[in-house]
Amino acid sequence: MDLGVYTINLLRYIIGTEPASVDVAECETVPENPHIDLSTTATLQFPSPAPGGSPVTGRFVCTMNGSLLDFISSAFTLKVRRPAAGEEARRHAPFLT
């Protein structure tokens, strides 16, 4: 699951805590070579970054063409599309717009 490493680190950085659990983690690989990732998706549970606050669910989809992050708690929902994608990635991943 090499493809999702940077996305997980971005979730950890923005939320400000380490994940408490991983609910789902899936990786699609190249059929001819299972060592090459095509996409990675995961749902992680984070404790509240603030004392007495709500826990946060972090979800992501990361492909060779772009990524999508969701931050969900009882207080807010934040969706970030293409958090690190440049113009070239946007042209090749219209499903992330």
C-alpha positions in Angstrom: 0.0 0.0 0.0 2.8 2.4 -0.9 0.4 4.6 -2.8 -1.5 5.8 0.4 1.4 6.6 2.6 1.6 10.3 1.9 -2.2 10.6 2.2 -2.2 9.0 5.6 0.6 11.3 6.7 -1.5 14.3 5.5 -4.5 13.0 7.5 -2.3 12.7 10.6 -0.9 16.2 10.1 -4.2 18.0 9.6 -6.1 16.2 12.4 -3.1 16.4 14.8 -3.4 13.0 16.3 -2.4 9.4 15.5 -5.2 7.1 14.2 -6.8 4.9 16.9 -7.9 2.3 14.5 -8.1 1.3 10.8 -11.7 0.3 9.8 -11.0 -0.5 6.2 -7.9 -0.6 4.0 -7.9 -1.9 0.4 -5.3 -1.8 -2.3 -5.8 -2.6 -6.0 -2.7 -3.7 -7.8 -1.6 -4.3 -11.4 -2.8 -7.8 -12.2 0.5 -8.7 -13.8 2.6 -7.4 -10.9 1.0 -7.3 -7.5 3.9 -5.1 -6.2 2.6 -2.1 -8.2 -0.3 -0.2 -6.7 -3.1 1.3 -8.8 -5.2 2.6 -5.9 -5.5 2.6 -2.2 -8.6 3.4 0.0 -8.8 3.5 3.7 -11.0 4.6 6.6 -9.3 5.5 9.8 -10.7 6.5 13.2 -8.9 9.3 15.1 -9.4 10.5 18.6 -10.5 14.0 19.1 -7.7 16.5 18.5 -9.3 18.8 21.2 -10.1 17.8 24.8 -13.8 16.9 25.1 -14.2 17.1 21.3 -15.6 14.6 18.9 -13.5 11.8 17.3 -12.8 12.2 13.6 -13.1 9.7 10.8 -10.6 10.1 8.1 -11.2 8.5 4.7 -9.1 8.6 1.6 -9.0 7.4 -2.0 -5.6 7.6 -3.6 -4.9 6.6 -7.2 -2.0 7.1 -9.6 -4.0 10.1 -11.0 -5.0 11.9 -7.8 -6.6 11.6 -4.4 -9.6 12.5 -2.3 -9.7 13.1 1.5 -12.8 13.3 3.8 -12.7 14.4 7.4 -15.9 13.6 9.3 -16.9 14.3 12.9 -20.1 15.2 14.7 -19.1 18.9 14.4 -18.0 19.1 10.8 -17.4 17.4 7.4 -14.5 18.5 5.2 -13.8 17.1 1.7 -10.5 17.8 0.1 -10.1 16.9 -3.6 -6.6 16.6 -5.1 -4.8 17.8 -2.0 -1.4 17.5 -3.8 -2.4 17.4 -7.4 -1.0 19.8 -10.0 -2.7 20.8 -13.2 -1.3 17.7 -15.0 -3.0 15.4 -12.6 -6.3 17.3 -12.8 -6.4 16.8 -16.6 -5.9 13.0 -16.2 -8.3 12.5 -13.3 -11.6 14.3 -14.1 -13.5 12.1 -11.7 -11.8 14.0 -8.8 -13.2 17.4 -9.8 
